[in-house]
Amino acid sequence: MSKTIKVALAGAGAFGIKHLDGIQNIDGVEVVSLISRDLDKTREVADKYGIAHVTTELADSLALPELDAVILCTPTQMHASQTLACLQAGKHVQVEIPLCDVLAEGEEVVRVAEASGLVAMCGHTRRFNPSHQYVHRKIQAGEFNIQQMDVQTYFFRRTNMNALGQPRSWTDHLLWHHAAHTVDLFAYQCGSPIVKANAIQGPIHPTLGIAMDMSIQLKAANGAICTLSLSFNNDGPLGTFFRYIGDTATYIARYDDLFNGKDEKIDVSQVDVSMNGIELQDREFFAAIREGRQPNSSVAGVLACYQVLHQLEQQLA
């Protein structure tokens, strides 16, 4: 495909805006439609980014004859059904993490995607952050092997608010959303499937109906282990912090930045064409469309993560 890729973006909230910012740096891509639930706020965002078509309905965008692809930054519970709708309309699709919160729905997405021949990708951003790419290349070169990953995913979110401090129309989830990043990354970096997984959780919040604290243990077939702590109760440094403990080094990844075990910063500016993991994720999506191939973090390629999350959900039940 040599022509401009015309894409619709669903979800004009905090994460959708990150995609719009990233796409501005990518040649040969045009956002032609913006979908979100509040039409007035959606128009404000669309005007800022020069997007002509605005709607509250995904179906309206899918009906545009010039549309090639869709990026979904919508509530978790809509991800699988909306991904299916895009594929069934003949559109390439990238859905933000998580692919699903019910395993059977994710499996259906994979089946339909494979039958369609379209590019179907899930936004497992950690695969694309320059920090994690740096570690991945060390592993591939045989210079580093993971013995243990210790991961902290911490937020202060005792009410249903998004990253911009705005009320959410849906409830986030530590297991199906935030743990998905680490479960997938651990297996991806180890190059080895997860063979053992355990989880415990704290009390269920009386209003939100979810656990606000969770602990997960993982073991890969090659013997590497991972400990993941998650909380919506943490009133302190926020975000996800990865400590790679290996046979030759220790690395600490904080989103796109990387440090050694002595907290000395490692220059990862030359790892890829950008230091923005979301932009790099989108670049992979559009490159896969142009090259007629499946992307890194295709829906089929990340399904094993959701199988593990399903197993953990059964334990917690």
Sine and cosine of phi, psi and omega as CSV:
sin_phi,cos_phi,sin_psi,cos_psi,sin_omega,cos_omega
0.00,0.00,0.89,-0.46,-0.03,-1.00
-0.97,-0.23,-0.32,0.95,-0.04,-1.00
-0.97,0.25,0.19,-0.98,0.07,-1.00
-0.89,0.46,0.76,-0.65,0.07,-1.00
-0.99,0.16,0.84,-0.55,-0.02,-1.00
-0.98,-0.21,0.83,-0.55,-0.17,-0.99
-0.81,-0.59,0.54,-0.84,0.16,-0.99
-0.96,-0.28,0.58,-0.82,0.06,-1.00
-0.87,-0.50,0.82,-0.57,0.02,-1.00
-0.97,-0.26,0.86,-0.51,0.00,-1.00
0.95,-0.32,0.99,-0.11,-0.08,-1.00
-0.99,-0.13,0.47,0.88,0.03,-1.00
-1.00,0.06,-0.39,-0.92,-0.12,-0.99
-0.85,0.53,-0.70,0.72,-0.07,-1.00
-0.98,0.19,-0.56,0.83,0.07,-1.00
-0.87,0.50,-0.63,0.78,0.01,-1.00
-0.91,0.41,-0.57,0.82,0.07,-1.00
-0.88,0.48,-0.64,0.77,0.05,-1.00
-0.92,0.40,-0.69,0.73,0.01,-1.00
-0.87,0.49,-0.65,0.76,0.04,-1.00
-0.90,0.44,-0.66,0.75,0.00,-1.00
-0.92,0.39,-0.66,0.76,-0.05,-1.00
-0.91,0.42,-0.47,0.88,0.04,-1.00
-0.86,0.51,-0.38,0.93,-0.02,-1.00
-1.00,-0.07,0.03,1.00,-0.10,-0.99
-0.94,-0.34,0.87,-0.49,0.00,-1.00
-0.94,0.33,0.51,-0.86,0.13,-0.99
0.97,0.23,0.34,0.94,0.02,-1.00
-0.74,-0.67,0.70,-0.71,0.03,-1.00
-0.74,-0.68,0.80,-0.61,0.11,-0.99
-0.99,0.12,0.90,-0.43,-0.10,-1.00
-0.96,-0.29,-0.16,0.99,-0.03,-1.00
-0.48,-0.88,0.63,-0.77,0.04,-1.00
-0.81,-0.59,0.78,-0.62,-0.05,-1.00
-0.87,-0.49,0.77,-0.64,0.12,-0.99
-0.31,-0.95,0.23,-0.97,-0.20,-0.98
-0.98,0.21,-0.45,0.89,-0.01,-1.00
-0.97,-0.24,0.96,-0.29,-0.16,-0.99
-0.89,0.45,-0.65,0.76,-0.03,-1.00
-0.91,0.41,-0.72,0.70,0.02,-1.00
-0.92,0.40,-0.57,0.82,0.03,-1.00
-0.91,0.42,-0.66,0.75,0.04,-1.00
-0.88,0.48,-0.63,0.78,0.02,-1.00
-0.87,0.50,-0.72,0.69,0.01,-1.00
-0.92,0.40,-0.69,0.73,-0.01,-1.00
-0.87,0.49,-0.65,0.76,0.01,-1.00
-0.89,0.45,-0.63,0.78,-0.02,-1.00
-0.89,0.45,-0.59,0.81,-0.09,-1.00
-0.97,-0.24,0.11,0.99,0.08,-1.00
0.94,0.34,0.62,0.79,-0.02,-1.00
-0.99,-0.17,0.83,-0.55,-0.16,-0.99
-0.98,0.19,-0.64,0.77,-0.13,-0.99
-0.98,-0.17,0.79,-0.61,-0.02,-1.00
-0.76,-0.65,0.69,-0.73,-0.02,-1.00
-0.41,-0.91,0.27,-0.96,0.11,-0.99
-0.98,-0.20,-0.02,1.00,-0.10,-1.00
-0.84,-0.54,0.81,-0.58,0.06,-1.00
-0.84,0.54,-0.63,0.78,-0.04,-1.00
-0.85,0.52,-0.56,0.83,0.02,-1.00
-0.89,0.45,-0.66,0.75,0.01,-1.00
-0.95,0.32,-0.66,0.76,0.00,-1.00
-0.88,0.47,-0.39,0.92,0.00,-1.00
-0.99,0.15,-0.17,0.99,0.01,-1.00
-0.93,0.38,0.83,-0.55,-0.11,-0.99
-0.91,0.41,-0.46,0.89,-0.06,-1.00
-1.00,0.10,-0.12,0.99,-0.13,-0.99
-0.95,0.32,0.74,-0.68,0.04,-1.00
-0.97,-0.25,-0.58,0.81,-0.20,-0.98
-0.46,-0.89,0.31,-0.95,-0.01,-1.00
-0.71,-0.71,0.64,-0.77,0.19,-0.98
-0.92,-0.40,0.82,-0.58,-0.07,-1.00
-0.97,-0.24,0.90,-0.44,0.08,-1.00
-0.84,-0.54,0.77,0.64,-0.12,-0.99
-0.97,-0.25,0.08,-1.00,0.01,-1.00
-0.83,0.55,0.57,-0.82,-0.05,-1.00
-0.74,0.67,-0.71,0.70,-0.11,-0.99
-0.91,0.41,-0.24,0.97,-0.01,-1.00
-0.99,-0.15,-0.15,0.99,-0.19,-0.98
-0.86,0.51,-0.79,0.61,-0.08,-1.00
-0.90,0.43,-0.73,0.68,-0.06,-1.00
-0.91,0.41,-0.62,0.78,0.01,-1.00
-0.95,0.31,-0.57,0.82,0.08,-1.00
-0.88,0.47,-0.69,0.72,0.05,-1.00
-0.88,0.48,-0.67,0.74,0.00,-1.00
-0.88,0.48,-0.65,0.76,0.02,-1.00
-0.91,0.43,-0.73,0.68,-0.01,-1.00
-0.89,0.46,-0.67,0.74,-0.02,-1.00
-0.93,0.37,-0.37,0.93,0.08,-1.00
-1.00,0.03,0.03,1.00,0.04,-1.00
0.99,0.16,0.41,0.91,-0.04,-1.00
-0.95,-0.33,0.66,-0.75,0.19,-0.98
-0.89,0.46,0.50,-0.86,-0.10,-1.00
-0.56,-0.83,0.68,-0.73,0.21,-0.98
-0.88,-0.48,0.85,-0.53,0.02,-1.00
-0.94,-0.33,0.72,-0.70,0.03,-1.00
-0.91,0.42,0.41,-0.91,0.04,-1.00
-0.89,0.46,0.69,-0.72,0.06,1.00
-1.00,-0.03,0.38,-0.93,0.08,-1.00
-0.86,0.51,-0.60,0.80,-0.07,-1.00
-0.32,-0.95,0.18,-0.98,0.22,-0.98
-0.83,-0.55,0.22,0.98,0.15,-0.99
-0.68,-0.73,0.87,-0.49,-0.13,-0.99
-0.83,0.56,-0.68,0.74,-0.04,-1.00
-0.86,0.51,-0.55,0.84,0.02,-1.00
-0.94,0.33,-0.63,0.78,0.06,-1.00
-0.91,0.42,-0.63,0.77,0.03,-1.00
-0.90,0.44,-0.59,0.81,0.05,-1.00
-0.92,0.39,-0.63,0.78,0.05,-1.00
-0.87,0.50,-0.71,0.70,-0.01,-1.00
-0.88,0.47,-0.68,0.73,-0.01,-1.00
-0.88,0.47,-0.73,0.69,-0.02,-1.00
-0.93,0.38,-0.64,0.77,0.00,-1.00
-0.89,0.46,-0.70,0.71,-0.01,-1.00
-0.91,0.42,-0.58,0.82,0.02,-1.00
-0.96,0.29,-0.46,0.89,-0.10,-1.00
-0.98,0.18,-0.49,0.87,-0.11,-0.99
0.97,0.24,0.09,1.00,0.01,-1.00
-1.00,0.08,0.29,-0.96,0.12,-0.99
-0.98,0.20,0.84,-0.54,0.04,-1.00
-0.75,-0.66,0.90,-0.44,-0.18,-0.98
-0.77,-0.64,0.54,-0.84,0.10,-0.99
-0.91,-0.41,0.66,-0.75,-0.16,-0.99
-0.98,0.21,0.92,0.40,0.07,-1.00
-0.99,0.11,0.99,0.15,-0.20,-0.98
-0.86,0.51,-0.52,0.85,-0.06,-1.00
-0.86,0.51,-0.46,0.89,0.06,-1.00
-0.90,0.43,-0.36,0.93,-0.13,-0.99
-0.95,-0.30,-0.33,0.94,0.04,-1.00
-0.81,0.59,0.73,-0.69,0.02,-1.00
-0.81,0.59,-0.56,0.83,0.01,-1.00
-0.87,0.49,-0.75,0.66,-0.02,-1.00
-0.97,0.26,-0.51,0.86,0.10,-1.00
-0.88,0.47,-0.65,0.76,0.02,-1.00
-0.85,0.52,-0.73,0.68,0.02,-1.00
-0.91,0.42,-0.65,0.76,-0.01,-1.00
-0.86,0.51,-0.66,0.75,0.00,-1.00
-0.93,0.37,-0.58,0.81,0.08,-1.00
-0.88,0.48,-0.66,0.75,0.01,-1.00
-0.92,0.40,-0.72,0.70,-0.02,-1.00
-0.89,0.45,-0.52,0.85,0.00,-1.00
-0.99,0.15,-0.04,1.00,-0.01,-1.00
0.97,0.24,0.30,0.95,-0.05,-1.00
-0.99,-0.11,-0.14,0.99,-0.08,-1.00
-0.41,-0.91,0.68,-0.73,0.08,-1.00
-0.75,-0.66,0.74,-0.67,-0.03,-1.00
-0.96,0.29,0.79,-0.61,0.19,-0.98
-0.99,-0.13,-0.63,0.78,-0.03,-1.00
-0.44,-0.90,0.61,-0.80,0.20,-0.98
-0.90,-0.45,0.78,-0.63,0.12,-0.99
-0.91,-0.42,0.84,-0.54,-0.16,-0.99
-0.78,-0.62,0.71,-0.71,0.09,-1.00
-0.87,-0.49,0.82,-0.57,0.06,-1.00
-0.87,-0.49,0.98,-0.22,-0.18,-0.98
-0.81,-0.59,0.76,-0.65,0.08,-1.00
-0.72,-0.69,0.27,-0.96,0.17,-0.98
-0.88,-0.47,1.00,-0.05,-0.19,-0.98
-0.62,-0.79,0.94,0.35,-0.02,-1.00
-1.00,0.05,-0.10,1.00,0.13,-0.99
-0.81,-0.59,0.21,-0.98,-0.14,-0.99
-1.00,0.08,0.96,0.28,-0.04,-1.00
-0.87,-0.50,0.45,-0.89,0.05,-1.00
-1.00,-0.06,-0.10,-0.99,-0.07,-1.00
-0.91,0.40,-0.31,0.95,0.04,-1.00
-1.00,-0.08,0.09,1.00,-0.02,-1.00
0.98,0.22,0.36,0.93,-0.01,-1.00
-0.97,-0.25,0.52,-0.85,0.01,-1.00
-0.87,0.49,0.67,-0.74,0.05,-1.00
-1.00,-0.04,0.48,-0.88,0.07,-1.00
-1.00,-0.03,0.02,1.00,-0.08,-1.00
-0.53,-0.85,0.19,-0.98,-0.03,-1.00
-0.95,-0.31,0.78,-0.62,0.05,-1.00
-0.95,0.30,0.20,-0.98,-0.07,-1.00
-0.57,-0.82,0.76,-0.64,0.01,-1.00
-0.90,0.44,-0.67,0.74,-0.09,-1.00
-0.96,0.29,-0.87,0.50,-0.18,-0.98
-0.97,0.24,-0.36,0.93,0.03,-1.00
-0.97,-0.24,-0.93,0.37,-0.20,-0.98
-0.96,0.29,-0.60,0.80,0.06,-1.00
-0.93,0.37,-0.46,0.89,-0.03,-1.00
-0.85,0.52,-0.60,0.80,0.03,-1.00
-0.83,0.56,-0.75,0.66,-0.10,-1.00
-0.97,0.23,-0.65,0.76,0.00,-1.00
-0.85,0.52,-0.71,0.70,0.01,-1.00
-0.93,0.37,-0.72,0.69,-0.07,-1.00
-0.90,0.45,-0.64,0.77,-0.02,-1.00
-0.86,0.51,-0.76,0.65,0.01,-1.00
-0.91,0.41,-0.63,0.78,0.00,-1.00
-0.90,0.44,-0.73,0.69,-0.02,-1.00
-0.94,0.33,-0.61,0.79,0.03,-1.00
-0.95,0.31,-0.40,0.92,-0.12,-0.99
0.89,0.45,0.53,0.85,-0.12,-0.99
-0.50,-0.86,0.71,-0.71,-0.05,-1.00
-0.93,0.36,0.45,-0.89,0.07,-1.00
-0.98,0.21,0.81,-0.59,-0.06,-1.00
-0.92,-0.39,-0.21,0.98,0.02,-1.00
-0.55,-0.83,0.69,-0.72,-0.02,-1.00
-0.53,-0.85,0.73,-0.69,0.03,-1.00
-0.75,-0.66,0.50,-0.87,0.02,-1.00
-0.54,-0.84,0.58,-0.82,0.21,-0.98
-0.73,-0.69,0.42,-0.91,0.01,-1.00
-0.67,-0.74,0.36,-0.93,0.02,-1.00
-1.00,0.09,-0.23,-0.97,-0.05,-1.00
-0.88,0.48,0.47,-0.88,0.08,-1.00
-0.99,0.16,0.76,-0.65,0.00,-1.00
-0.91,0.42,0.74,-0.67,-0.11,-0.99
-0.91,0.42,-0.44,0.90,-0.02,-1.00
-0.98,-0.19,-0.73,0.68,-0.06,-1.00
-0.97,0.23,-0.42,0.91,0.05,-1.00
0.97,0.26,0.35,0.94,0.01,-1.00
-0.78,-0.63,0.36,-0.93,0.15,-0.99
-0.96,0.29,0.69,-0.73,-0.02,-1.00
-1.00,-0.09,-0.16,0.99,0.01,-1.00
-0.62,-0.78,0.60,-0.80,-0.08,-1.00
-0.43,-0.90,0.51,-0.86,0.08,-1.00
-0.73,-0.68,0.72,-0.69,-0.05,-1.00
-0.76,-0.66,0.68,-0.73,0.11,-0.99
-0.89,-0.46,0.68,-0.73,0.00,-1.00
-0.75,-0.66,0.49,-0.87,0.14,-0.99
-0.69,-0.72,0.74,-0.67,0.03,-1.00
-1.00,-0.02,0.31,-0.95,-0.03,-1.00
-0.88,0.47,-0.45,0.89,-0.02,-1.00
-0.99,0.11,0.03,1.00,0.07,-1.00
0.98,-0.19,-0.24,0.97,0.02,-1.00
-0.91,0.42,0.52,-0.85,0.00,-1.00
-0.83,-0.56,0.34,-0.94,0.01,-1.00
-0.63,-0.78,0.70,-0.72,0.12,-0.99
-0.87,-0.50,0.82,-0.57,-0.05,-1.00
-0.85,-0.53,0.82,-0.57,0.09,-1.00
-0.93,-0.37,0.76,-0.65,-0.01,-1.00
-0.78,-0.63,0.61,-0.79,0.03,-1.00
-0.44,-0.90,0.62,-0.79,0.23,-0.97
-0.99,-0.16,0.04,1.00,-0.09,-1.00
-0.98,-0.21,0.01,1.00,-0.18,-0.98
-0.99,0.15,0.93,-0.36,0.02,-1.00
-0.99,-0.10,0.97,0.26,-0.08,-1.00
-0.22,-0.98,-0.42,-0.91,0.06,-1.00
-0.81,0.58,0.78,-0.63,-0.10,-0.99
-0.96,-0.28,0.50,-0.86,0.05,-1.00
0.80,-0.60,-0.22,-0.98,0.00,-1.00
-0.86,-0.50,0.77,-0.64,-0.09,-1.00
-0.81,-0.58,0.82,-0.57,-0.09,-1.00
-0.94,-0.34,0.80,-0.60,0.14,-0.99
-0.93,-0.36,0.90,-0.43,0.09,-1.00
-1.00,-0.06,0.88,-0.47,0.09,-1.00
-0.95,-0.30,0.89,-0.47,-0.10,-1.00
-0.80,-0.60,-0.16,-0.99,-0.06,-1.00
-0.99,0.11,-0.23,0.97,-0.02,-1.00
-0.79,-0.61,-0.21,0.98,-0.08,-1.00
-0.26,-0.97,0.18,-0.98,0.20,-0.98
-0.84,-0.55,0.72,-0.70,0.03,-1.00
-0.82,-0.58,0.60,-0.80,0.07,-1.00
-0.84,-0.54,0.89,-0.46,-0.03,-1.00
-0.97,-0.25,0.80,-0.60,0.09,-1.00
-0.84,-0.54,1.00,-0.04,-0.08,-1.00
0.83,0.56,-0.89,-0.46,-0.08,-1.00
-1.00,0.08,-0.11,0.99,-0.04,-1.00
-0.98,-0.19,0.47,-0.88,-0.06,-1.00
-0.70,-0.71,0.62,-0.79,0.00,-1.00
-0.72,-0.69,0.39,-0.92,0.12,-0.99
-1.00,0.05,-0.03,-1.00,-0.08,-1.00
-0.91,0.43,-0.28,0.96,0.05,-1.00
-1.00,-0.09,0.19,0.98,0.02,-1.00
0.91,0.42,0.50,0.87,0.11,-0.99
-1.00,-0.06,0.75,-0.66,-0.11,-0.99
-0.95,0.32,0.68,-0.73,0.07,-1.00
-0.98,-0.20,0.73,-0.69,0.00,-1.00
-0.97,0.24,0.93,-0.37,0.04,-1.00
-0.92,-0.40,0.31,0.95,-0.09,-1.00
-0.93,0.37,-0.34,0.94,0.00,-1.00
-0.98,-0.18,0.10,1.00,-0.03,-1.00
-0.91,0.41,-0.63,0.78,-0.04,-1.00
-0.54,-0.84,-0.05,-1.00,-0.11,-0.99
-0.97,0.23,-0.15,0.99,-0.01,-1.00
-0.53,-0.85,0.37,-0.93,0.12,-0.99
-0.99,-0.13,0.12,0.99,-0.04,-1.00
-0.98,-0.20,0.94,-0.34,-0.05,-1.00
-0.88,0.48,-0.58,0.81,0.02,-1.00
-0.92,0.39,-0.69,0.73,0.05,-1.00
-0.87,0.49,-0.68,0.73,0.00,-1.00
-0.91,0.43,-0.60,0.80,0.07,-1.00
-0.88,0.48,-0.72,0.69,0.02,-1.00
-0.92,0.39,-0.61,0.79,0.06,-1.00
-0.86,0.52,-0.65,0.76,0.02,-1.00
-0.91,0.43,-0.66,0.75,0.02,-1.00
-0.86,0.51,-0.78,0.63,-0.05,-1.00
-0.94,0.33,-0.56,0.83,0.06,-1.00
-0.90,0.43,-0.65,0.76,0.02,-1.00
-0.89,0.45,-0.62,0.79,0.05,-1.00
-0.90,0.45,-0.74,0.68,-0.04,-1.00
-0.90,0.43,-0.60,0.80,-0.11,-0.99
-1.00,-0.04,-0.04,1.00,0.04,-1.00
0.89,0.45,0.66,0.76,-0.02,-1.00
-0.75,-0.67,0.19,-0.98,0.10,-0.99
-1.00,0.10,0.58,-0.81,-0.08,-1.00
-1.00,0.06,0.29,-0.96,0.28,-0.96
-0.86,0.50,0.73,-0.68,-0.12,-0.99
0.94,0.34,0.60,0.80,0.20,-0.98
-0.86,0.51,0.35,-0.94,-0.01,-1.00
-0.87,0.49,-0.59,0.81,0.04,-1.00
-0.93,0.37,-0.60,0.80,-0.07,-1.00
-0.95,0.31,-0.35,0.94,0.00,-1.00
-0.96,-0.29,0.01,1.00,-0.08,-1.00
-0.86,0.51,-0.57,0.82,-0.01,-1.00
-0.85,0.53,-0.55,0.83,0.05,-1.00
-0.85,0.52,-0.70,0.72,-0.07,-1.00
-0.97,0.26,-0.44,0.90,0.13,-0.99
-0.91,0.41,-0.63,0.77,0.06,-1.00
-0.92,0.39,-0.69,0.72,0.02,-1.00
-0.87,0.49,-0.61,0.79,0.06,-1.00
-0.88,0.48,-0.71,0.71,0.03,-1.00
-0.87,0.49,-0.67,0.74,0.02,-1.00
-0.91,0.41,-0.63,0.78,0.04,-1.00
-0.88,0.48,-0.63,0.77,0.03,-1.00
-0.91,0.42,-0.62,0.78,0.07,-1.00
-0.87,0.49,-0.74,0.68,-0.07,-1.00
-0.92,0.38,-0.45,0.89,0.01,-1.00
-0.95,0.31,0.00,0.00,0.00,0.00
